[in-house]
């Protein structure tokens, strides 16, 4: 999504809808496509009184850290928050409280290492695991 801003000219944002936030590759794709900040709109009411809304907030923080993007998170029944690119909440409305809040959201255009190579770590871990399993197999075969 693109829009004109008074102080920053043309701004690109990515809107994540509810549970899309659990998919890191999806969010990093939005950032690779030019998103300078993230928004997340969610209804955490179906979590009930569980720890779910806070876990969902923690996932949002992780997406901010991975991609080095700030986020405006709006949860009509969960925790509404502004999160910086380091995962720190700097404005917040507690769970299930009917209020409004506003804050400036910093923009960023540089890509983090993770955003550039989102699957590098899992692929490297898979290769390393196969190498370890292969080494164990061949070592075992040599002992026989």
N, CA, C and O atoms as CSV, one atom per row, in Angstrom:
chain,resi,resn,atom,element,x,y,z
A,1,UNK,N,N,0.847,-1.160,0.000
A,1,UNK,CA,C,0.000,0.000,0.000
A,1,UNK,C,C,0.899,1.232,0.000
A,1,UNK,O,O,1.866,1.301,0.758
A,2,UNK,N,N,0.584,2.181,-0.834
A,2,UNK,CA,C,1.338,3.431,-0.912
A,2,UNK,C,C,0.413,4.609,-0.639
A,2,UNK,O,O,-0.766,4.591,-0.994
A,3,UNK,N,N,0.974,5.632,-0.002
A,3,UNK,CA,C,0.198,6.848,0.242
A,3,UNK,C,C,1.144,8.028,0.371
A,3,UNK,O,O,2.344,7.858,0.591
A,4,UNK,N,N,0.592,9.226,0.234
A,4,UNK,CA,C,1.380,10.445,0.381
A,4,UNK,C,C,1.353,10.887,1.833
A,4,UNK,O,O,0.300,10.904,2.470
A,5,UNK,N,N,2.519,11.244,2.345
A,5,UNK,CA,C,2.608,11.742,3.707
A,5,UNK,C,C,3.115,13.172,3.665
A,5,UNK,O,O,3.859,13.545,2.758
A,6,UNK,N,N,2.723,13.960,4.627
A,6,UNK,CA,C,3.123,15.372,4.640
A,6,UNK,C,C,4.633,15.548,4.705
A,6,UNK,O,O,5.205,16.302,3.919
A,7,UNK,N,N,5.276,14.863,5.628
A,7,UNK,CA,C,6.698,15.093,5.843
A,7,UNK,C,C,7.628,14.152,5.106
A,7,UNK,O,O,8.821,14.435,4.989
A,8,UNK,N,N,7.110,13.033,4.603
A,8,UNK,CA,C,7.993,12.016,4.025
A,8,UNK,C,C,7.709,11.703,2.567
A,8,UNK,O,O,8.278,10.756,2.025
A,9,UNK,N,N,6.857,12.460,1.925
A,9,UNK,CA,C,6.532,12.188,0.527
A,9,UNK,C,C,5.771,10.880,0.371
A,9,UNK,O,O,4.883,10.569,1.164
A,10,UNK,N,N,6.119,10.127,-0.642
A,10,UNK,CA,C,5.443,8.851,-0.925
A,10,UNK,C,C,5.968,7.784,0.040
A,10,UNK,O,O,7.176,7.567,0.126
A,11,UNK,N,N,5.067,7.122,0.762
A,11,UNK,CA,C,5.422,6.124,1.772
A,11,UNK,C,C,4.802,4.786,1.394
A,11,UNK,O,O,3.656,4.720,0.949
A,12,UNK,N,N,5.578,3.724,1.579
A,12,UNK,CA,C,5.081,2.374,1.319
A,12,UNK,C,C,4.938,1.627,2.647
A,12,UNK,O,O,5.844,1.620,3.480
A,13,UNK,N,N,3.783,1.006,2.815
A,13,UNK,CA,C,3.512,0.220,4.018
A,13,UNK,C,C,3.002,-1.154,3.610
A,13,UNK,O,O,2.534,-1.349,2.488
A,14,UNK,N,N,3.096,-2.093,4.523
A,14,UNK,CA,C,2.541,-3.431,4.301
A,14,UNK,C,C,1.559,-3.709,5.415
A,14,UNK,O,O,1.890,-3.563,6.592
A,15,UNK,N,N,0.352,-4.109,5.052
A,15,UNK,CA,C,-0.652,-4.449,6.050
A,15,UNK,C,C,-0.727,-5.962,6.194
A,15,UNK,O,O,-1.044,-6.680,5.246
A,16,UNK,N,N,-0.433,-6.419,7.379
A,16,UNK,CA,C,-0.507,-7.837,7.711
A,16,UNK,C,C,-1.847,-8.043,8.395
A,16,UNK,O,O,-2.219,-7.277,9.284
A,17,UNK,N,N,-2.561,-9.057,7.988
A,17,UNK,CA,C,-3.882,-9.296,8.558
A,17,UNK,C,C,-3.822,-10.507,9.482
A,17,UNK,O,O,-3.561,-11.629,9.049
A,18,UNK,N,N,-4.066,-10.256,10.744
A,18,UNK,CA,C,-4.196,-11.258,11.793
A,18,UNK,C,C,-3.093,-12.307,11.751
A,18,UNK,O,O,-1.924,-12.001,11.985
A,19,UNK,N,N,-3.468,-13.528,11.457
A,19,UNK,CA,C,-2.551,-14.651,11.598
A,19,UNK,C,C,-1.486,-14.719,10.511
A,19,UNK,O,O,-0.614,-15.585,10.574
A,20,UNK,N,N,-1.525,-13.835,9.517
A,20,UNK,CA,C,-0.449,-13.780,8.532
A,20,UNK,C,C,0.886,-13.470,9.204
A,20,UNK,O,O,1.949,-13.784,8.669
A,21,UNK,N,N,0.818,-12.849,10.385
A,21,UNK,CA,C,2.048,-12.459,11.079
A,21,UNK,C,C,2.891,-13.652,11.523
A,21,UNK,O,O,4.065,-13.475,11.848
A,22,UNK,N,N,2.334,-14.848,11.547
A,22,UNK,CA,C,3.134,-16.009,11.966
A,22,UNK,C,C,4.002,-16.540,10.833
A,22,UNK,O,O,4.814,-17.439,11.053
A,23,UNK,N,N,3.848,-16.006,9.635
A,23,UNK,CA,C,4.619,-16.471,8.483
A,23,UNK,C,C,5.752,-15.489,8.181
A,23,UNK,O,O,5.517,-14.469,7.532
A,24,UNK,N,N,6.970,-15.772,8.636
A,24,UNK,CA,C,8.062,-14.819,8.461
A,24,UNK,C,C,8.405,-14.551,6.999
A,24,UNK,O,O,8.764,-13.426,6.650
A,25,UNK,N,N,8.302,-15.551,6.147
A,25,UNK,CA,C,8.612,-15.366,4.732
A,25,UNK,C,C,7.646,-14.415,4.055
A,25,UNK,O,O,8.038,-13.653,3.171
A,26,UNK,N,N,6.396,-14.454,4.459
A,26,UNK,CA,C,5.391,-13.550,3.902
A,26,UNK,C,C,5.724,-12.103,4.244
A,26,UNK,O,O,5.707,-11.227,3.379
A,27,UNK,N,N,6.027,-11.866,5.518
A,27,UNK,CA,C,6.327,-10.503,5.965
A,27,UNK,C,C,7.620,-9.999,5.329
A,27,UNK,O,O,7.682,-8.848,4.895
A,28,UNK,N,N,8.652,-10.840,5.265
A,28,UNK,CA,C,9.901,-10.386,4.644
A,28,UNK,C,C,9.693,-10.095,3.155
A,28,UNK,O,O,10.363,-9.225,2.598
A,29,UNK,N,N,8.779,-10.809,2.512
A,29,UNK,CA,C,8.453,-10.522,1.119
A,29,UNK,C,C,7.841,-9.137,0.956
A,29,UNK,O,O,8.151,-8.422,0.003
A,30,UNK,N,N,6.965,-8.757,1.895
A,30,UNK,CA,C,6.389,-7.409,1.868
A,30,UNK,C,C,7.497,-6.354,1.974
A,30,UNK,O,O,7.481,-5.345,1.268
A,31,UNK,N,N,8.448,-6.607,2.863
A,31,UNK,CA,C,9.536,-5.645,3.066
A,31,UNK,C,C,10.448,-5.602,1.844
A,31,UNK,O,O,10.877,-4.521,1.439
A,32,UNK,N,N,10.751,-6.749,1.254
A,32,UNK,CA,C,11.559,-6.758,0.027
A,32,UNK,C,C,10.865,-6.006,-1.104
A,32,UNK,O,O,11.526,-5.470,-1.993
A,33,UNK,N,N,9.541,-5.966,-1.074
A,33,UNK,CA,C,8.782,-5.229,-2.088
A,33,UNK,C,C,8.668,-3.741,-1.771
A,33,UNK,O,O,7.953,-3.016,-2.461
A,34,UNK,N,N,9.370,-3.276,-0.728
A,34,UNK,CA,C,9.459,-1.840,-0.487
A,34,UNK,C,C,8.764,-1.298,0.742
A,34,UNK,O,O,8.801,-0.087,0.961
A,35,UNK,N,N,8.135,-2.123,1.553
A,35,UNK,CA,C,7.443,-1.609,2.740
A,35,UNK,C,C,8.429,-0.924,3.688
A,35,UNK,O,O,9.440,-1.509,4.077
A,36,UNK,N,N,8.126,0.309,4.051
A,36,UNK,CA,C,8.981,1.070,4.959
A,36,UNK,C,C,8.543,0.932,6.409
A,36,UNK,O,O,9.314,1.230,7.321
A,37,UNK,N,N,7.320,0.486,6.629
A,37,UNK,CA,C,6.847,0.133,7.955
A,37,UNK,C,C,5.719,-0.874,7.795
A,37,UNK,O,O,5.200,-1.071,6.696
A,38,UNK,N,N,5.347,-1.504,8.891
A,38,UNK,CA,C,4.334,-2.560,8.874
A,38,UNK,C,C,3.122,-2.143,9.686
A,38,UNK,O,O,3.235,-1.399,10.660
A,39,UNK,N,N,1.978,-2.627,9.280
A,39,UNK,CA,C,0.775,-2.516,10.108
A,39,UNK,C,C,0.223,-3.925,10.289
A,39,UNK,O,O,0.389,-4.788,9.427
A,40,UNK,N,N,-0.427,-4.141,11.411
A,40,UNK,CA,C,-1.048,-5.433,11.667
A,40,UNK,C,C,-2.422,-5.171,12.263
A,40,UNK,O,O,-2.542,-4.512,13.297
A,41,UNK,N,N,-3.447,-5.681,11.618
A,41,UNK,CA,C,-4.819,-5.545,12.089
A,41,UNK,C,C,-5.290,-6.938,12.500
A,41,UNK,O,O,-5.199,-7.888,11.723
A,42,UNK,N,N,-5.795,-7.049,13.731
A,42,UNK,CA,C,-6.165,-8.367,14.224
A,42,UNK,C,C,-7.318,-8.307,15.211
A,42,UNK,O,O,-7.572,-7.278,15.836
A,43,UNK,N,N,-8.001,-9.419,15.337
A,43,UNK,CA,C,-9.023,-9.613,16.356
A,43,UNK,C,C,-8.566,-10.801,17.186
A,43,UNK,O,O,-8.689,-11.951,16.763
A,44,UNK,N,N,-8.043,-10.518,18.358
A,44,UNK,CA,C,-7.535,-11.586,19.216
A,44,UNK,C,C,-8.593,-12.108,20.176
A,44,UNK,O,O,-8.267,-12.834,21.116
A,45,UNK,N,N,-9.853,-11.751,19.956
A,45,UNK,CA,C,-10.927,-12.164,20.855
A,45,UNK,C,C,-11.116,-13.663,20.940
A,45,UNK,O,O,-11.530,-14.177,21.978
A,46,UNK,N,N,-10.819,-14.368,19.869
A,46,UNK,CA,C,-11.024,-15.814,19.882
A,46,UNK,C,C,-10.031,-16.531,20.786
A,46,UNK,O,O,-10.212,-17.712,21.084
A,47,UNK,N,N,-8.961,-15.822,21.237
A,47,UNK,CA,C,-8.033,-16.412,22.208
A,47,UNK,C,C,-8.655,-16.520,23.593
A,47,UNK,O,O,-8.185,-17.279,24.439
A,48,UNK,N,N,-9.736,-15.740,23.818
A,48,UNK,CA,C,-10.361,-15.732,25.141
A,48,UNK,C,C,-9.424,-15.114,26.160
A,48,UNK,O,O,-8.746,-14.128,25.870
A,49,UNK,N,N,-9.383,-15.686,27.345
A,49,UNK,CA,C,-8.540,-15.148,28.415
A,49,UNK,C,C,-7.197,-15.878,28.503
A,49,UNK,O,O,-6.524,-15.820,29.532
A,50,UNK,N,N,-6.815,-16.551,27.444
A,50,UNK,CA,C,-5.535,-17.266,27.428
A,50,UNK,C,C,-4.381,-16.285,27.228
A,50,UNK,O,O,-4.576,-15.071,27.169
A,51,UNK,N,N,-3.198,-16.833,27.128
A,51,UNK,CA,C,-2.009,-16.034,26.882
A,51,UNK,C,C,-1.885,-15.662,25.397
A,51,UNK,O,O,-0.959,-14.948,25.014
A,52,UNK,N,N,-2.801,-16.137,24.577
A,52,UNK,CA,C,-2.756,-15.944,23.134
A,52,UNK,C,C,-2.511,-14.525,22.651
A,52,UNK,O,O,-1.641,-14.326,21.803
A,53,UNK,N,N,-3.250,-13.510,23.157
A,53,UNK,CA,C,-3.006,-12.147,22.666
A,53,UNK,C,C,-1.567,-11.681,22.884
A,53,UNK,O,O,-1.022,-10.943,22.063
A,54,UNK,N,N,-0.955,-12.106,23.981
A,54,UNK,CA,C,0.418,-11.700,24.283
A,54,UNK,C,C,1.418,-12.464,23.418
A,54,UNK,O,O,2.460,-11.926,23.043
A,55,UNK,N,N,1.098,-13.712,23.105
A,55,UNK,CA,C,1.943,-14.483,22.207
A,55,UNK,C,C,1.873,-13.881,20.794
A,55,UNK,O,O,2.888,-13.776,20.105
A,56,UNK,N,N,0.681,-13.494,20.381
A,56,UNK,CA,C,0.513,-12.873,19.067
A,56,UNK,C,C,1.285,-11.551,19.003
A,56,UNK,O,O,1.870,-11.224,17.971
A,57,UNK,N,N,1.286,-10.795,20.099
A,57,UNK,CA,C,2.073,-9.563,20.178
A,57,UNK,C,C,3.569,-9.888,20.093
A,57,UNK,O,O,4.315,-9.174,19.423
A,58,UNK,N,N,4.010,-10.944,20.755
A,58,UNK,CA,C,5.428,-11.336,20.715
A,58,UNK,C,C,5.852,-11.712,19.300
A,58,UNK,O,O,6.974,-11.416,18.890
A,59,UNK,N,N,4.972,-12.357,18.561
A,59,UNK,CA,C,5.273,-12.702,17.169
A,59,UNK,C,C,5.440,-11.427,16.341
A,59,UNK,O,O,6.329,-11.349,15.493
A,60,UNK,N,N,4.587,-10.430,16.586
A,60,UNK,CA,C,4.700,-9.148,15.874
A,60,UNK,C,C,6.048,-8.494,16.172
A,60,UNK,O,O,6.681,-7.944,15.271
A,61,UNK,N,N,6.487,-8.549,17.422
A,61,UNK,CA,C,7.792,-7.987,17.788
A,61,UNK,C,C,8.912,-8.687,17.011
A,61,UNK,O,O,9.847,-8.048,16.529
A,62,UNK,N,N,8.797,-9.995,16.904
A,62,UNK,CA,C,9.806,-10.767,16.180
A,62,UNK,C,C,9.869,-10.353,14.712
A,62,UNK,O,O,10.961,-10.219,14.160
A,63,UNK,N,N,8.703,-10.145,14.063
A,63,UNK,CA,C,8.706,-9.706,12.663
A,63,UNK,C,C,9.381,-8.347,12.538
A,63,UNK,O,O,10.062,-8.098,11.544
A,64,UNK,N,N,9.212,-7.456,13.522
A,64,UNK,CA,C,9.875,-6.146,13.485
A,64,UNK,C,C,11.385,-6.302,13.560
A,64,UNK,O,O,12.118,-5.652,12.814
A,65,UNK,N,N,11.847,-7.151,14.447
A,65,UNK,CA,C,13.290,-7.361,14.618
A,65,UNK,C,C,13.891,-7.999,13.370
A,65,UNK,O,O,14.929,-7.553,12.882
A,66,UNK,N,N,13.244,-9.035,12.856
A,66,UNK,CA,C,13.760,-9.729,11.673
A,66,UNK,C,C,13.952,-8.789,10.496
A,66,UNK,O,O,14.962,-8.856,9.795
A,67,UNK,N,N,12.986,-7.921,10.285
A,67,UNK,CA,C,12.983,-7.061,9.099
A,67,UNK,C,C,13.431,-5.637,9.365
A,67,UNK,O,O,13.513,-4.827,8.441
A,68,UNK,N,N,13.721,-5.323,10.621
A,68,UNK,CA,C,14.116,-3.972,11.023
A,68,UNK,C,C,13.111,-2.932,10.535
A,68,UNK,O,O,13.468,-1.925,9.922
A,69,UNK,N,N,11.830,-3.215,10.832
A,69,UNK,CA,C,10.743,-2.299,10.487
A,69,UNK,C,C,9.894,-2.039,11.726
A,69,UNK,O,O,9.666,-2.935,12.540
A,70,UNK,N,N,9.433,-0.804,11.852
A,70,UNK,CA,C,8.491,-0.460,12.913
A,70,UNK,C,C,7.110,-0.963,12.519
A,70,UNK,O,O,6.836,-1.211,11.345
A,71,UNK,N,N,6.246,-1.110,13.515
A,71,UNK,CA,C,4.898,-1.618,13.257
A,71,UNK,C,C,3.869,-0.873,14.101
A,71,UNK,O,O,4.099,-0.547,15.266
A,72,UNK,N,N,2.729,-0.617,13.471
A,72,UNK,CA,C,1.544,-0.141,14.178
A,72,UNK,C,C,0.588,-1.323,14.209
A,72,UNK,O,O,0.104,-1.759,13.164
A,73,UNK,N,N,0.312,-1.846,15.406
A,73,UNK,CA,C,-0.511,-3.047,15.561
A,73,UNK,C,C,-1.841,-2.660,16.194
A,73,UNK,O,O,-1.877,-2.117,17.299
A,74,UNK,N,N,-2.928,-2.941,15.491
A,74,UNK,CA,C,-4.262,-2.605,15.980
A,74,UNK,C,C,-5.023,-3.889,16.261
A,74,UNK,O,O,-5.269,-4.686,15.355
A,75,UNK,N,N,-5.394,-4.086,17.516
A,75,UNK,CA,C,-6.119,-5.290,17.911
A,75,UNK,C,C,-7.382,-4.854,18.647
A,75,UNK,O,O,-7.309,-4.297,19.742
A,76,UNK,N,N,-8.532,-5.109,18.043
A,76,UNK,CA,C,-9.756,-4.624,18.671
A,76,UNK,C,C,-10.077,-5.328,19.989
A,76,UNK,O,O,-10.827,-4.786,20.802
A,77,UNK,N,N,-9.538,-6.497,20.214
A,77,UNK,CA,C,-9.754,-7.190,21.488
A,77,UNK,C,C,-8.449,-7.684,22.101
A,77,UNK,O,O,-8.468,-8.388,23.111
A,78,UNK,N,N,-7.337,-7.331,21.514
A,78,UNK,CA,C,-6.040,-7.773,22.027
A,78,UNK,C,C,-5.241,-6.578,22.494
A,78,UNK,O,O,-5.805,-5.609,23.003
A,79,UNK,N,N,-3.938,-6.638,22.327
A,79,UNK,CA,C,-3.054,-5.560,22.732
A,79,UNK,C,C,-2.717,-4.728,21.492
A,79,UNK,O,O,-2.096,-5.219,20.550
A,80,UNK,N,N,-3.136,-3.471,21.513
A,80,UNK,CA,C,-2.786,-2.537,20.451
A,80,UNK,C,C,-1.452,-1.916,20.833
A,80,UNK,O,O,-1.252,-1.525,21.983
A,81,UNK,N,N,-0.527,-1.825,19.860
A,81,UNK,CA,C,0.807,-1.347,20.218
A,81,UNK,C,C,1.526,-0.745,19.026
A,81,UNK,O,O,1.244,-1.067,17.872
A,82,UNK,N,N,2.456,0.131,19.334
A,82,UNK,CA,C,3.432,0.623,18.380
A,82,UNK,C,C,4.757,-0.013,18.769
A,82,UNK,O,O,5.187,0.076,19.919
A,83,UNK,N,N,5.396,-0.653,17.804
A,83,UNK,CA,C,6.617,-1.408,18.060
A,83,UNK,C,C,7.717,-0.847,17.166
A,83,UNK,O,O,7.503,-0.638,15.972
A,84,UNK,N,N,8.893,-0.604,17.740
A,84,UNK,CA,C,9.993,-0.093,16.916
A,84,UNK,C,C,10.727,-1.236,16.220
A,84,UNK,O,O,10.370,-2.401,16.398
A,85,UNK,N,N,11.734,-0.915,15.440
A,85,UNK,CA,C,12.430,-1.914,14.642
A,85,UNK,C,C,13.271,-2.867,15.468
A,85,UNK,O,O,13.783,-3.854,14.940
A,86,UNK,N,N,13.423,-2.589,16.758
A,86,UNK,CA,C,14.162,-3.468,17.659
A,86,UNK,C,C,13.230,-4.346,18.491
A,86,UNK,O,O,13.688,-5.105,19.346
A,87,UNK,N,N,11.912,-4.245,18.242
A,87,UNK,CA,C,10.945,-5.057,18.958
A,87,UNK,C,C,10.477,-4.465,20.271
A,87,UNK,O,O,9.826,-5.148,21.062
A,88,UNK,N,N,10.797,-3.209,20.513
A,88,UNK,CA,C,10.393,-2.545,21.752
A,88,UNK,C,C,9.049,-1.851,21.562
A,88,UNK,O,O,8.868,-1.088,20.613
A,89,UNK,N,N,8.117,-2.113,22.458
A,89,UNK,CA,C,6.813,-1.447,22.416
A,89,UNK,C,C,6.982,-0.057,23.024
A,89,UNK,O,O,7.422,0.078,24.165
A,90,UNK,N,N,6.631,0.976,22.255
A,90,UNK,CA,C,6.788,2.330,22.775
A,90,UNK,C,C,5.466,3.048,23.023
A,90,UNK,O,O,5.472,4.123,23.624
A,91,UNK,N,N,4.364,2.514,22.598
A,91,UNK,CA,C,3.019,2.979,22.959
A,91,UNK,C,C,2.130,1.759,22.943
A,91,UNK,O,O,2.302,0.873,22.106
A,92,UNK,N,N,1.164,1.703,23.875
A,92,UNK,CA,C,0.365,0.486,23.980
A,92,UNK,C,C,-0.986,0.755,24.631
A,92,UNK,O,O,-1.121,1.631,25.486
A,93,UNK,N,N,-1.976,-0.014,24.208
A,93,UNK,CA,C,-3.266,-0.087,24.889
A,93,UNK,C,C,-3.386,-1.516,25.406
A,93,UNK,O,O,-3.247,-2.462,24.630
A,94,UNK,N,N,-3.641,-1.692,26.690
A,94,UNK,CA,C,-3.720,-3.047,27.243
A,94,UNK,C,C,-4.863,-3.866,26.644
A,94,UNK,O,O,-5.768,-3.335,26.000
A,95,UNK,N,N,-4.791,-5.141,26.873
A,95,UNK,CA,C,-5.766,-6.112,26.390
A,95,UNK,C,C,-7.180,-5.706,26.805
A,95,UNK,O,O,-7.436,-5.401,27.970
A,96,UNK,N,N,-8.085,-5.710,25.836
A,96,UNK,CA,C,-9.517,-5.524,26.003
A,96,UNK,C,C,-9.913,-4.175,26.597
A,96,UNK,O,O,-10.961,-4.086,27.237
A,97,UNK,N,N,-9.119,-3.127,26.411
A,97,UNK,CA,C,-9.477,-1.794,26.895
A,97,UNK,C,C,-9.851,-0.911,25.713
A,97,UNK,O,O,-9.048,-0.737,24.796
A,98,UNK,N,N,-11.070,-0.345,25.719
A,98,UNK,CA,C,-11.510,0.499,24.598
A,98,UNK,C,C,-10.892,1.899,24.679
A,98,UNK,O,O,-11.403,2.765,25.389
A,99,UNK,N,N,-9.815,2.113,23.965
A,99,UNK,CA,C,-9.115,3.391,23.927
A,99,UNK,C,C,-8.605,3.625,22.519
A,99,UNK,O,O,-8.701,2.755,21.653
A,100,UNK,N,N,-8.064,4.811,22.305
A,100,UNK,CA,C,-7.349,5.087,21.056
A,100,UNK,C,C,-5.950,5.559,21.416
A,100,UNK,O,O,-5.711,6.073,22.509
A,101,UNK,N,N,-5.039,5.377,20.482
A,101,UNK,CA,C,-3.661,5.790,20.697
A,101,UNK,C,C,-3.068,6.165,19.344
A,101,UNK,O,O,-3.438,5.599,18.316
A,102,UNK,N,N,-2.157,7.109,19.354
A,102,UNK,CA,C,-1.447,7.452,18.118
A,102,UNK,C,C,0.010,7.703,18.464
A,102,UNK,O,O,0.353,8.062,19.591
A,103,UNK,N,N,0.848,7.506,17.471
A,103,UNK,CA,C,2.281,7.734,17.647
A,103,UNK,C,C,2.930,7.819,16.273
A,103,UNK,O,O,2.380,7.336,15.283
A,104,UNK,N,N,4.078,8.423,16.225
A,104,UNK,CA,C,4.856,8.461,14.985
A,104,UNK,C,C,5.469,7.087,14.749
A,104,UNK,O,O,5.904,6.419,15.688
A,105,UNK,N,N,5.498,6.676,13.496
A,105,UNK,CA,C,6.092,5.391,13.132
A,105,UNK,C,C,7.308,5.681,12.255
A,105,UNK,O,O,7.165,6.216,11.156
A,106,UNK,N,N,8.515,5.329,12.738
A,106,UNK,CA,C,9.710,5.586,11.938
A,106,UNK,C,C,9.731,4.758,10.655
A,106,UNK,O,O,9.275,3.615,10.629
A,107,UNK,N,N,10.263,5.349,9.608
A,107,UNK,CA,C,10.359,4.670,8.313
A,107,UNK,C,C,11.777,4.155,8.102
A,107,UNK,O,O,12.743,4.742,8.590
A,108,UNK,N,N,11.886,3.058,7.374
A,108,UNK,CA,C,13.185,2.462,7.063
A,108,UNK,C,C,13.129,1.897,5.658
A,108,UNK,O,O,12.114,1.331,5.252
A,109,UNK,N,N,14.214,2.046,4.914
A,109,UNK,CA,C,14.267,1.500,3.559
A,109,UNK,C,C,15.348,0.442,3.377
A,109,UNK,O,O,15.297,-0.334,2.423
A,110,UNK,N,N,16.327,0.402,4.282
A,110,UNK,CA,C,17.393,-0.593,4.151
A,110,UNK,C,C,16.856,-1.979,4.488
A,110,UNK,O,O,15.938,-2.120,5.296
A,111,UNK,N,N,17.431,-2.992,3.865
A,111,UNK,CA,C,17.017,-4.369,4.114
A,111,UNK,C,C,17.971,-5.033,5.100
A,111,UNK,O,O,19.189,-4.894,4.992
A,112,UNK,N,N,17.408,-5.748,6.052
A,112,UNK,CA,C,18.233,-6.506,6.992
A,112,UNK,C,C,18.779,-7.756,6.297
A,112,UNK,O,O,18.291,-8.150,5.238
A,113,UNK,N,N,19.780,-8.363,6.894
A,113,UNK,CA,C,20.336,-9.603,6.356
A,113,UNK,C,C,19.243,-10.656,6.263
A,113,UNK,O,O,19.140,-11.370,5.265
A,114,UNK,N,N,18.423,-10.750,7.313
A,114,UNK,CA,C,17.339,-11.738,7.312
A,114,UNK,C,C,16.357,-11.483,6.166
A,114,UNK,O,O,15.918,-12.426,5.509
A,115,UNK,N,N,16.016,-10.234,5.926
A,115,UNK,CA,C,15.055,-9.910,4.869
A,115,UNK,C,C,15.611,-10.294,3.501
A,115,UNK,O,O,14.876,-10.774,2.638
A,116,UNK,N,N,16.899,-10.082,3.311
A,116,UNK,CA,C,17.525,-10.451,2.033
A,116,UNK,C,C,17.580,-11.963,1.839
A,116,UNK,O,O,17.376,-12.464,0.733
A,117,UNK,N,N,17.853,-12.677,2.914
A,117,UNK,CA,C,18.044,-14.136,2.846
A,117,UNK,C,C,17.187,-14.827,3.905
A,117,UNK,O,O,17.734,-15.392,4.852
A,118,UNK,N,N,15.868,-14.799,3.774
A,118,UNK,CA,C,15.003,-15.303,4.847
A,118,UNK,C,C,15.116,-16.803,5.100
A,118,UNK,O,O,14.852,-17.259,6.213
A,119,UNK,N,N,15.497,-17.563,4.106
A,119,UNK,CA,C,15.562,-19.014,4.276
A,119,UNK,C,C,16.983,-19.527,4.440
A,119,UNK,O,O,17.195,-20.740,4.441
A,120,UNK,N,N,17.948,-18.654,4.576
A,120,UNK,CA,C,19.340,-19.084,4.668
A,120,UNK,C,C,19.584,-19.958,5.906
A,120,UNK,O,O,20.184,-21.026,5.786
A,121,UNK,N,N,19.138,-19.535,7.071
A,121,UNK,CA,C,19.391,-20.296,8.294
A,121,UNK,C,C,18.748,-21.687,8.258
A,121,UNK,O,O,19.435,-22.668,8.543
A,122,UNK,N,N,17.455,-21.812,7.917
A,122,UNK,CA,C,16.886,-23.166,7.876
A,122,UNK,C,C,17.539,-24.062,6.827
A,122,UNK,O,O,17.705,-25.261,7.051
A,123,UNK,N,N,17.907,-23.489,5.690
A,123,UNK,CA,C,18.577,-24.298,4.661
A,123,UNK,C,C,19.957,-24.743,5.131
A,123,UNK,O,O,20.343,-25.896,4.940
A,124,UNK,N,N,20.694,-23.829,5.743
A,124,UNK,CA,C,22.019,-24.181,6.259
A,124,UNK,C,C,21.900,-25.231,7.369
A,124,UNK,O,O,22.713,-26.153,7.439
A,125,UNK,N,N,20.896,-25.093,8.229
A,125,UNK,CA,C,20.693,-26.084,9.288
A,125,UNK,C,C,20.337,-27.447,8.704
A,125,UNK,O,O,20.782,-28.474,9.218
A,126,UNK,N,N,19.547,-27.469,7.648
A,126,UNK,CA,C,19.180,-28.736,7.004
A,126,UNK,C,C,20.411,-29.398,6.383
A,126,UNK,O,O,20.595,-30.607,6.519
A,127,UNK,N,N,21.248,-28.621,5.707
A,127,UNK,CA,C,22.469,-29.168,5.104
A,127,UNK,C,C,23.395,-29.696,6.195
A,127,UNK,O,O,23.956,-30.784,6.060
A,128,UNK,N,N,23.555,-28.943,7.258
A,128,UNK,CA,C,24.409,-29.360,8.372
A,128,UNK,C,C,23.883,-30.650,8.995
A,128,UNK,O,O,24.666,-31.541,9.325
A,129,UNK,N,N,22.570,-30.759,9.159
A,129,UNK,CA,C,21.965,-31.972,9.720
A,129,UNK,C,C,22.207,-33.180,8.829
A,129,UNK,O,O,22.511,-34.266,9.323
A,130,UNK,N,N,22.075,-33.001,7.524
A,130,UNK,CA,C,22.316,-34.095,6.584
A,130,UNK,C,C,23.792,-34.512,6.637
A,130,UNK,O,O,24.099,-35.704,6.611
A,131,UNK,N,N,24.691,-33.547,6.709
A,131,UNK,CA,C,26.116,-33.866,6.814
A,131,UNK,C,C,26.429,-34.627,8.096
A,131,UNK,O,O,27.188,-35.596,8.075
A,132,UNK,N,N,25.847,-34.193,9.212
A,132,UNK,CA,C,26.057,-34.900,10.478
A,132,UNK,C,C,25.496,-36.315,10.423
A,132,UNK,O,O,26.145,-37.260,10.873
A,133,UNK,N,N,24.301,-36.463,9.878
A,133,UNK,CA,C,23.695,-37.792,9.767
A,133,UNK,C,C,24.531,-38.679,8.852
A,133,UNK,O,O,24.729,-39.858,9.146
A,134,UNK,N,N,25.024,-38.122,7.743
A,134,UNK,CA,C,25.875,-38.879,6.829
A,134,UNK,C,C,27.172,-39.297,7.490
A,134,UNK,O,O,27.608,-40.438,7.337
A,135,UNK,N,N,27.796,-38.386,8.226
A,135,UNK,CA,C,29.039,-38.707,8.931
A,135,UNK,C,C,28.803,-39.804,9.967
A,135,UNK,O,O,29.616,-40.720,10.092
A,136,UNK,N,N,27.706,-39.723,10.705
A,136,UNK,CA,C,27.375,-40.756,11.703
A,136,UNK,C,C,27.139,-42.094,11.029
A,136,UNK,O,O,27.575,-43.132,11.527
A,137,UNK,N,N,26.455,-42.074,9.906
A,137,UNK,CA,C,26.173,-43.313,9.175
A,137,UNK,C,C,27.467,-43.969,8.699
A,137,UNK,O,O,27.669,-45.166,8.902
A,138,UNK,N,N,28.346,-43.185,8.065
A,138,UNK,CA,C,29.591,-43.741,7.544
A,138,UNK,C,C,30.524,-44.195,8.667
A,138,UNK,O,O,31.238,-45.187,8.520
A,139,UNK,N,N,30.520,-43.486,9.765
A,139,UNK,CA,C,31.342,-43.886,10.912
A,139,UNK,C,C,30.866,-45.210,11.477
A,139,UNK,O,O,31.668,-46.069,11.845
A,140,UNK,N,N,29.563,-45.363,11.542
A,140,UNK,CA,C,28.984,-46.605,12.031
A,140,UNK,C,C,29.300,-47.767,11.078
A,140,UNK,O,O,29.583,-48.879,11.524
A,141,UNK,N,N,29.249,-47.504,9.775
A,141,UNK,CA,C,29.540,-48.540,8.782
A,141,UNK,C,C,31.008,-48.964,8.853
A,141,UNK,O,O,31.318,-50.135,8.631
A,142,UNK,N,N,31.909,-48.040,9.155
A,142,UNK,CA,C,33.334,-48.370,9.249
A,142,UNK,C,C,33.638,-49.256,10.455
A,142,UNK,O,O,34.578,-50.050,10.420
A,143,UNK,N,N,32.858,-49.126,11.508
A,143,UNK,CA,C,33.077,-49.921,12.718
A,143,UNK,C,C,32.667,-51.380,12.528
A,143,UNK,O,O,33.124,-52.244,13.276
A,144,UNK,N,N,31.838,-51.663,11.570
A,144,UNK,CA,C,31.360,-53.050,11.359
A,144,UNK,C,C,32.324,-53.849,10.633
A,144,UNK,O,O,32.079,-55.028,10.375
